[in-house]
């Protein structure tokens, strides 16, 4: 199985590579479109946090995601931090999230001096389980907010989660770091919460090198977010006055120019990633992790499920030894030293997935 898998992946990606070249997990796709846009930004001399490309990128992301406003940030973690802050999360608050996530989700909660609480996932979505969430909220009345994450671009049951949050009067913040181009019941992710956060890291579907974006359907909240990202500076021709504690979180114009070039090709990227998913599904059969019911996934990272941790580790060793990059999903957050004493529920589903899931090459950079 292992050698056949390596041969199959190479048959897809080696059209653009030599026989034994390293195949990355998710390479960005660049051509002259990006080069021209970045050069245009450099020639303008506006390469920092003020410039036309930032404004245009915000507008086009808002349009693509069908939200009222988008606010660019220097990275997705900063965006999530501000989304939590704007939701009123503060020192000592408890915030539910899932244990199977990238560490930025839990870190952003700690940036607010709040405490993460880990609730289990659904096996069919890899995201926060609505049933486990409600079970936890029935017994714990001291939860301030809930942060589900759309894992590997697969939307969680966000409508059910939203309904539960409203029922228990808990704030909802969406971690959409991985789900640009993903839809749940025909609605783009990021539309279900007051504030949501996207990442444009170098390995995402669309990259700005480093970068993030806040999504809002409340224009007043978006205006406040934009104010906070610029050190809460009060607009004036020359004076430096600030209205509150702010942050240096604005995306540079240079990064936004790259993002605009990338965004112009997003439909092609998404089409190629879905075509790749189909190839993998035909090859791996029931081992391949398919998009959940009612969802249209961007298939950011393609994934397979192996029989157990031993087989997972053998597969990881063989593929990486043969220059095909694969990786396990993240270590569960509750097993990390800094979060090991956090409150948690029964995390049996997350543990099951952690021991079996492997991400395989997922970039759209194939012929």
Secondary structure, 3 states (H helix, E strand, C coil): CHHHHHHHHHHHHHHHCCCCCCECCCCCCCCHHHHHHHHHHHHHCCCCCCCHHHHHHHHHHHHHHCCCEEEEECCHHHHHHHHHHHCCCCCCCEEEEECCCCHHHHHHHHHCCCEEEEECECCCCCCECHHHHHHHHHHCCCEEEEECECHHHCCCCHHHHHHHHHHCCCEEEEECCCCCCCEECCEECCCCCCEEEEECCCCCCCCCCCCEEEEECCHHHHHHHHHHHECCECCCCCCCCECCCCCECCCCHHHHHHHHHHHCCHHHHHHHHHHHHHHHHHHHHHHECCCCCCEECCCCCEEEECCCHHHHHHHHHHHHHCCECCEECCCCHHHCHHHCCCCECCCHHHHHHHCCEEEECCCCCCC
